[in-house]
Amino acid sequence: MLDYDVKYLKFKTYLNTYCPHCHNSFNVKQKDHDVIAFKAKYKNQDMDLKLSPYLDVFEVESSVPIEQDDVLEDLICPSCKKSIIDHNRPCEECGSQSAQVIISAYSKLIPFFICLKYGCEWHGLTKADERTIKLKIPRQEMPEQDQKLRVQNFMEVPYGLTTELALLEAGRCLQCKTPKCVDGCPVNIDIPTFVRLITEEKFDEAAKKIRERNILPAVCGRVCPQEDQCESKCVLGLRDNPVAIGNLERFVADYERKMDLVKIPAIKKIPNKRVAIVGSGPGGLTCAADLTLLGYSVTIFEALHQAGGVLVYGIPEFRLPKSIVDAEIEYLKKMGCKLELNSIIGNLYTVDELLENFNAVYIGVGAGLPQFMNIEGENLNNVFSANEYLTRINLMKAYRFPEYDTPKPIGNRVAVIGGGNVAMDCARTSLRCGASEVTIIYRRSRKELPAREEEVVHAEQEGIKFKLLTNPVRYIGNDINWVKGVECVSMQLGEPDESGRRRPIPIEGSNFVYDCDMVLVAIGNGPNPVIFNTAPDLERNKWGYIKVDPDTMRTSKEFVYGGGDIVTGSATVIQAMGAGRTAANAIHKKLMGEN
Amino acid sequence: MFEIVRKQEMAKGTIIRFDIAAPKIAQKILAGQFVILRVNETGERIPITVADVDKFGGTITIIFQVVGKTTALLRSLDAGHFIKDVVGPLGKPAHVEKVGTVIAIGGGTGIAILHHVVKAMKDAGNFVISIIGAREKDMLILQDEMNLISDELVIMTDDGSFGQRGFVTDPLKKYIQERSDIKLVYAIGPIIMMKNVCKITDKANLKTMVSLNPVMIDGTGMCGGCRVKVAGRTQFCCVDGPDFIGHDVDFDELEKRNSMYLKQEKDSLLFSIR
């Protein structure tokens, strides 16, 4: 149990409390808890006064009843009989006189002030001491599902912060005057303000603050790589661990959703301005939300039967529960955004046909063409692309086969090729689908794993094995064409390549066979060709992704904008959201400029 | 939601024809393209190539054989019922141009897909010789429709209960010997049939197109489940196909890949019966 409990400046505490003069303790044990006892003077009478152990209200036990708004005349240490009133530091709220006590926190004695007006709850530290205490609070870890239990279910692994932990964590924020974290956020959420609102227990206002910039807080709080973004800029990170901004965002968003506080804002419609969004992934949803808020009539076209893009087909249930994505999309629909499922742009409508009916088009179709290494045996049975495996399990809910009709692939010893977040998702999913041994095969060392540290740690906790500095050469099949092993070669790291990571070089003659009955290839995705079939005039770069102007996300076609993975190649949810926002602003400017 | 406008049972109730109201898809879909449908919330996504389309009525026609859980579920639906999701058009359309004489070969439910292709071939001004086959008379579908759109029609049954006795490859051999003006062969049906047709036409150096039906989920190139080896290179049937030059296709691999879920399909069917 921690010996402190901080609510921003309001100290609730079971701390030992001492006289500033004689350093004798004021704490008195009474029944089950400590109370803090003083001698007090009130209306010229001596009396005993007991303060609640939380130091936030006077619980008077005396013969003389104290009236509301009366100020105690004196507060005296029962041991040394000296007054502990501090005349230099009046209450910051009501200006009444205050008393000073000494509290111990982190084996340090710190002066602490209490307002003597009955009914006023102010008490505080000096700024410097407050800072000292904040710096001493360790980063709060989210409680998680038990490691052994969680591999048997698809429920979310972290439970999220409790209110107490969130208050404690938010209390760590130093409220910098020029906050660096905001620069680290691709959508520039006002992080210090929402964190401050948490410390003030105004969770609903904190949620509103986040929603000003981010329409998918519950999603981002879970899947953003905060350690590379906002949290990497936090000044606390220089000497210790940064504030857990992502966990706090998640806490606020979950609170908002569970308490049903999500409000639909009033929107003033701009007549006859229609925008089509292609793809309902994070980028498309952000662009759609921003434009809807600005008053445009927005229609989202989604190729699959469910909206959400990678959030529903890619990221597993135990990392991002689908009910959260559904709630966010429901919110968009309530705002007036139209959603056309089962509509493949490129096949059902061309981009030019969309332009006949819409003033502008945003393309956020993602990078959905799975890549293979083009080595022998890749078409053997039970060799899957990560996309196929995850789509089966997540979107089609094959993990609940046969209740759901989509067959669940069966693998006992599973080899996952690749070291990114998708590879971790594949590995952890296959473990939950009943595999007895899962091994990640990655060609560089652990340091270069592109996955988030959190995901790697979770995978390791769950017993996923890592064969690092190893690359597959070919897959070996049995007589009925099912995979039975993967031949690998060991690698060593050479000089850094253009990505700055050291280039892996195969060690000749180090080949060995890893026995497995399922292989999941998670080495990345390329651009999906479907949308280009009917829009050959969309200019593309040398990798086949759409070329855009990075300031406006405008493509080579007028009124057509693009963003997310179809522009950058595989990246993160929040980066796609940032692109969606940039495009929304550019579309707004463009369409307003027309008039 | 997509309404089933008309239902027709064929081949003793083992093959079903649905006309589905899907006006947007009907406007766009071309011969050789397919749709993916999902019957209900817990359903799987299955690809079905479209047999016919009525642009004015806004319907597409699918014909399928009842082989597993999903097709059995589909059979239980009647006209007026709804299918949850229908998405399309998917895949590349059949390459249709005037080449002269075309032999179109269909087996089993492959005749349904062939029907759409032959219609387009005929419209393009080709002389179309159709060879259709089935196990027995009762299993043969669309012979009247095929008769209407083909310049010549040969019907084959394995047991000789209708038309001629034998396989569709028999008259093919005969035509190749007799006619020198054949420019293209289109073969759609069971893998083994397409494989055998390709063996014959390969010898005669005749361009042959086949339509493949591998396991698929999304149908937009996203999952890669429909990988087929064509001319030594892996292709995605959903975006690169479903029509390929038959001589390049690795049919053996396709057959093995299509048997990947036999166990689960059985489990699924048993589960639904229970």
Interface residues (C-beta under 8 A of the other chain):
Chain A: A303 L304 H305 Y313 L341 N342 S343 I344 N347 L348 G368 L369 P370 F372 N374 E378 N379 N381 N382 F384 S385 N387 E388 T391 R392 L395 M396 K397 F401 P402 E403 Y404 D405 T406 P407 K408 I410 I480 N481 N528 P529 V530
Chain B: K24 I25 K28 R38 T42 G43 E44 R45 K69 T70 K84 D85 V86 V87 G88 P89 L90 I217 D218 T220 G221 M222 C223 G224 G225 R227 V228 K229 T234 F236 V239 E253 K256 R257 S259 M260 Y261 K263 Q264 E265 D267 S268 F271 S272
